C-alpha cells in the first residue's frame, strides 16, 4: 500500500508542472500531458517514486543515518522547519551558506560561535563586560547566525542524505552533496534535471500544499526509521529518546492498558466477565 494516496496528491496540486516554455527535456518521461500551457506530471510515477524514496529514507535512518532538510524558498520554509523539528533532524530554510557540507569544520565553528553568543544576557548591560553598543552588535550577529545556522545547531557530522525542495534554487546544496557522495532525495518539477538526484519525486515544487505534503511524507519515513532503530536498540545501551518518540510510545502504552483493564477488572470480581472483543 502506498504511503500517500492519489487523491492526496491531486488535492495538493502535486501534478501541476511549469509552463511548457519552461521545462527540461530530461523530464519528458515524467510528463503525462499538457493542459492550457502547463505540463501535467504523471502521478502514477510520482506514487512509485515516493514509495521508493520512503523506503530508502526509512532504512537509512533505521541504521543510524540522518537527513538534512533543505528548502529556502518562501513556499518551503515553514514546512521544512516544522517537519524537520518534528523528527529532530537538521534543516536549512533561510539561506544555504557555501561550504555547509564541503567545509563542514568551518561551519561548525560558526555554530559554536552562535552557541557562545546565546550564553550572553543582552538585557543585563550592567552585569556584562560589554558596552551597550557592543551588546547591540553581538545581538545582531546572533540573530543572523540563528537564521542561517539555527537549524543545524545539533548536526555534529555531515548528513547521510538530503531532502531538497527545488533543486534549481538549491543547486549549491545539491552540488556539495554530489561532491561528497551524499544521496539526494528531492521534488523534481518539470524544469529540473533528474540526473542530479538519486531519489527523485516528480511533482510540484512551487505550491505550498504540494511541498508541505511531500515534506510531511519524508518526515513520516524518518519517524518510522527512528522507531525501528529504537526497537533494535532494546537490550543495548539506550539512546535518549526525542520528545515526540516518547509521546508516541506513551500513547501506544496507554491504549494497550485501556484494552487490558476490562480483563483485570473481571479477574478481581471473580472472573465472571470476559474481556470484550473490539
N, C-alpha and C positions, 0 to 999 in steps of 0.2 A: 504494500500500500504506500502511495506517495505521501511525503511529509507535508505537502501542501496540495490543495485541490485546484482544478482548472477554474472553478468559479471564483476562488480567491484571487487567482492571477488576473482573471478578466475584470473583476470588480476593482482591482488595484491599478488597472491600466498597464500591466506589465507588457502587453502585446504591442503597444504603440512605439514605433521606432522614430527615426528622424525623417525630415523631408527627403524626398528622393534625390534631390540635388546635393544633399549632404550625407554621403554614405561611403563605406569602404567595401569595394568589390569582394573582399575576402569574406564578408559576412553574408554573401549571397545564399549560402546553403542554409542559413538560419531564418531566411525571409520567406514567408508564406505567400504574400501578395502585396499589392499596393492599393491604397484607397485614398482618394482625394489628395494626392500628392504626398501621402505619408506611407512609409513602409510598415507592414504588419508582420510582427515576429511570430514564428511558428511555436505556439505554446506547448505543443506535444513534445517538441525537442527541449523546450525550457524545463518541463517536468522531469524529463530524463536526466538532464544535466544537473538539475537541483538535487535529485536523489544521489547522483554520483558525488557531487561536492559535499553533500551532507554526510555521506558515509566516510569520505576522506577526512573531513574535519573531526568527526566523532572518534574515529580510530586514532588519529594523530594525538588528540587531546587525552584520550584514554591511556595512551602510552607515555604520557608526561609532557606532551607538546603544548605550545602556546600559540595564540593567534593575535596578530595586531590588526585592529580595525582602523581602516583609513578612508576618510571621506571629508574633504574640506569645503565642498560646495555648500551653499546655503541650504539646499533641499536635503542634504545628508547629515548635517552637523548634529541635529538633535537625536536622530535615530542611532547614529554611530556612538555618541556618548552614552545614551540610555541603555542600549543593548550590551555594550562592552562592560559598563559598570554592573549590569545585572549578573554577568557571569565572571566578574572580577578579572577581566582581560584588559591589556593596554590599548590605547586608541589615540589617534591624531585626527582632530576635527576642526582645527583652526588654520594651521599652516604647516606644510612639510618643510622642515629645515634640511638643506643638503647635508648628507653625511649621517643622517639619523641611523642608518644601518651600516654603511661602509666605514663610517668614522665614529663608531658607537662609543669608544673610550672617551672621546672629547665631549660628545653629547652627554655622557654620564656625569662628567664634571659639571656641566651646566645644571643638570638635575640636582646634584649635590649643593650647588650654589643656591638653587631655589629653596632647598630644604633648610639651608643655613639662614636665609632671609626670613623664612617662616617662623624662626625662633625669636625674632625681634618683636617687641611690643611697640608698635608705631604710635600708640596713644600715650605712652609714658615718655614724654620728652625729657623730663627732669631726671628720671631714673636711668636713662640710656647714656651711652658715651658719644652719641651723635647730636649734632645741631638739628634744629627744626628743618632747615633746608636739606641737610644730608638725609634725614629720615624721609622726606618727601621724594627725593631722588631714588632712594632704596626701595620705597614702596612702589614707585612706578616701574622699577626694574623687576620687582617681584610679580607685579600684575602681568607684565609682558612674558616673563618666564612661565607663569602658570598657564597663560593662554596657549603658548607653544609647546610646553613640555609637561603640563599637569597630567595629561592622560597617560604618560609613560613613566610616571614617578616611581612605580614599583617594577618596571621592566629591567631586570638585572642582567639580561643577556638578549641577544638577537632572537626574534621570534622564529617559530617553526614554520609559519606560513603567514600570508597576508590576506585580509578581506578588503577589497578595494571597490569603491563606488566611483565610477567614471575613470577609466584607465588613461584617457587622453589628458584630463586635468591632473591626474596623479601620476604622470609619466615619470617623474623623478623617483617616486617610491617604487614603481614597477621596475625601473632601470636598476636601482640599487638591489632590489630583491633578486633580479636576474643575475647580476654580477656575483652575488653570494650563493646562488643556487637555492634560494628560498622559494618554494611554490607559491603561486598567486591564485587565489580564488576571487573572481570578480564578475560584476554585472557587465555584459557586453551589449551595448547599444549598437545600432546599425552603422555608426560611424567609427567603431573601434576596430582594432587589429587583433583577431583571435590568436595569432601566432605568439603574442606576448604573454598569454595566460595559460597556465597548466590546467586549471579547472574553471572553464567559462560557464556563465549562466546567461544565455541570451535573454535580454529584457530591457526595459525602460529604465535608464539611469538618471532621468530628469524629474519624473513625478515623485512627489513626497510619499504618496501611498505605496508606490512600487518599491522605492528604496527602503521604506520602513518595513514592508512585508518581507522582502528578501533578507534584510539585515536581521530581522527577528528570527527567520528560519536558520540563519547561520548561528545566531546565539543559542537557539534551541539545540543545534548539533553540538555546540560546545558544552552546554549544560548536560546533555546525555553522556558525552565523553567524560566529563568530570565525575558524574555519578558512577560510571563504570570503573573509573580509576579509583574512586573512594572504596568501592566494593572490593576491588582487587587488593587493596591495601590492608584489609582486615587480617589481623594476626601479626602484621608488621608494625613498625613504628608509625603511629598515626600522625598524619599531617593535620595542621589546623584547618578546619572547615570554614568555607566562606559563609557569611550570614544567610545568604539565600539558600545554600545547600542544607544548612541546619534547619531552617524553617520548613523546607520541603520534606525532609526526613521526619521532622516532628509532626508534620501534618499527616504523613502516612501512618506513623505510630499511633496518633490519636484516633485515626479511622479504624485501625486494627483493634484497638482497645474497646472502641464503641461496639464493634461486632462481637467481641468476646464477652462483653458484660452480661448479656442475657443468659449465656451458658453458666457463668459463675453464679449468678443470682439463683438459677434453677437448682444448682447443687446445694446452695445454702438452705434452700427451702425444702430439702429432702429429695431433690432430683425429680420433682413432679413435672417440671416443664422441660421441653427440649428447645434447643436453640432454633430460632426462626430462620428459615431459608430466605435468601434475598436474591 
